[in-house]
Amino acid sequence: MLAGSLLGRILPAEVVGVELRGDGPCPEMFPEEAAQVANAVAKRRMDYASARHCARKALAELGIAPVPILSGSRREPLWPDGVVGSMTHTAGYRAAAVARSGRVHTVGIDAEPDGPLPDEVLPAVTLEDERAHLAELAAARPDIHWDKLLFSAKESVYKAWYPLARAFLDFEQARLRFDPEGGEFTAELLVPGPAVAGRRLTGFTGRWLVADGLVITAIALPG
C-alpha cells in the first residue's frame, strides 16, 4: 500500500492499493484493452486506462509482470490467476486494489464525489429501514453525506459479491448499517450467498472514509 494513500487508510495490509489523482495524459494500454474501448468517449477511455495503470502498479508490488486486464460480461476486471481485486474511478481519482487469492477471497472498492445523492436516486438504491437509518446518522453526524456513502458502500458490496457469486445483486438485496464514529459498515445479504471456504456467505464488513472531497468505501474478505 502506498504511504499516505486514501485506500491505505481503509484496506488491510494484505491488500495492495494504488491510486492516481488528477486528469493527466491517458496512460498507455495493451492493444487488447484499447480494442475494448475503441468506440468509447474520451472520458471512458481515460477512466479505463487510468484504473488499469493503477492495477498494474499494484500487481507489480505482488511481483506480477504487466498483463492486459480486460473486462468481463458485466465490465468486471479479469485478473491474473491467483489474484483478486477491484477498481474504481470518479472525477479526478482512479484506484485499484489487489491481493493474492490465498490471503483474501474478494475485494471491492468504490469512490464517489463527496456530496448529496440526488433525491430521485435515493428510493431506488435503499430499503425503507435504510432510509430511517440514514436519518439517524444524519442527526448524529450532519457533516457526512450518508446517502452518498451508502450508495458507494453498495457499489463496493456488488464488486466484492460478483466474483464469488457470478450473479447480479440488486441494491435492495443487501441491507447496510454504518458505525458513525468507527469508520466501519456491515452489509447483510438478503439473498442466499455463495459458499466461501465451505461456509455460506451471509454478508460483508467494510470500511469507509470521507476525505479530500471524496467518499471511499472498501471491502476485503479475508482468506
N, C-alpha and C positions, 0 to 999 in steps of 0.2 A: 504494500500500500504506500503510495507516495505521501511523504510527510506534508502535513498541512492541508491535505485534500478534504473536501466535504465528505466524500464517501468514507474516508478513513475514520471519520468520527462515528459512523453508524454500522460499519461492517466488521465482522470478526477477523482475527489475524489470518485465518485460513483462506480468506478471500483476497485476491489482488484486485484493486480498483485503480483505474486511471481516468482522469477527467481532462477535458480541454475547454478552456474559456475563450470567449470571443468568436469572431467570424472572420478568420483569416482565409488564405487561399485554400481551395478544395484539395485535400490530400490525395495522393496517388492511389488508385485502386488496381486490383488484379483485373485482367481482361474479363474474367468470368463475372466479377462483381459489376464492372462497368456495363456489361450486357444486361444485367438485371434492372438497371436504372437508366438505360439508354434513352427511353422516351419520357422520363420523369422531368419535372420542372427543376430549375437550378437549386432551389431550396432543398428539395427531396434528395438530390444527388449530394449536396453538401452534408446533410444530416447523415445519410447512408455512409458516405466515405469517412466522415469525421468520427463517427461511432466505431467504425472498423479500424481506423487508425488507433484509437484508444484501446480497442480489443487486442490488436497485435502487440502493442506495448505491454499490455497486461500479460498476454501469453508469453512474451519474452521473459518476464520475471518468473514464469513457471518453467523456463528452459525449453519452450516450444518455438520452433522456427516459424517465420511468417508463412501463412497459408491463406487462401481465399476463405472468406466467411460469407457464405451465401445465405439466402433467405428461403425458408420452407413455405409450405402452402398457406400458412397463416402469418407470414412475414416474420416467423421466429428465426433467430440466428441458428445456423447449423454449425456446431462447434466440433473441433477435432475430437477423435476418440479419447475417452478418459478425462474430458473436460466438461464442466457445466458453467453456465454464465448467463449474463443478461446485459442488455444495452439500453440506453435512453438518450433522448435528445430533446432540447427545447431551445428557445431563442437564446443564443449566446452561451450555451452549455451543452456539451456532449460527454458521455461517460460510458465506461464498460467495466464489468466486474466478472472475474473468472476464478475458478477453483478446480482442484483435482476432484474427480467424482468419487474417489475413495474417501475423501475427507468431508465433502459436502454433497448432499443429494441434489440440491437445486438452489438457484439464486434468482432473485427478482429485484430489480431496481427501477425507480422512476423519478423523474424530476419535472417540476412544473413551475411556471412563474408564480411568485407569491402574490396572490390577490384573490378576491372572492370568486367563487364558482357562479356562472350565470344562473339566475333564478330558475330559468326554464330547464336547466340541466339537472338540478338537484333531485327532483322527484324521480327522474329516470335512472339514477345511479345509486339510490339509497332505499333502505327499508324504512317503514314508519317509525320503528323504535330507534333506528339510527338517527333519524332527524330529531327525535327527542333527546338523544344522547348529544348531538351537536349543539342543541340549545343549552344543555347543561354545561358543556365545555366552554361555550362562548361566554356564559355568565361568569365562569371561573377564570378564564383566560381570554379576555376580549382582544388581546393583541395578536392572536393566532387566527388565520383563516382556516377554521376547522373543516369547512366544506371542501376546500381545495385539497387539504391534507387527506381527507377521506377518499377523494377521487384518486389521488396519487397512490395511496396505500392499496386501493382495489386494483390499480394497474399493476403494482408490484405483486399482488396476490396472483393475478392471472399469469404473469410472466413466470412465477415460481411453480404454479399449478400445471401449466400446459405441458412442459417436458415430461412430467410424471404421468399425467392422465391422457395426454394426446386427445383432448376433448375440449370443447368450448366451455367456458364458465361465465355465466351472466353476472352482472353487477348485483343482482338480487339473490345470488346463490352463495353469498358469504356475508356473515354479519361481523362488523368491525367494532372494536372498542379501543379507546385510547387512554393511556396514562398521561394526564395533562402536565405532569412535572417530570416524570422519569424518561420521557422520550421513547416509550415503547408502545406497541399496539398489538392486539391479537385479532385474528381472523378465524371465526368459526365457520367451517364449511357446512352448508345446508343441503348438500347433495352427497351421496356416497363418494368417498375419496379413494384414490388408488392405493394398492398395497405398496408400502415402502419399508424395506428391511423386515418383511414378514408381518408388519402391522398396518392396519387400515389408517390412512391419513385422515385426521378429523379437523385439522386447522394448521395455522401458521402463527408464529410470533415474529414480529419485525420491529424495526426502529425507525424513528422519524427525526427530521432536523429542518428547521427554518433558519436560513442564513443567506446573506449576500443576495437578497431578492429572489431566492428560490425556496421551494418546498421540495424536500427529497425524502424518499422512503426506500427501505431496503429489507429484504428477507434473505436469510441464508439458513437452510435446513441442514443441521449437522449430520454427517455421515456416521 
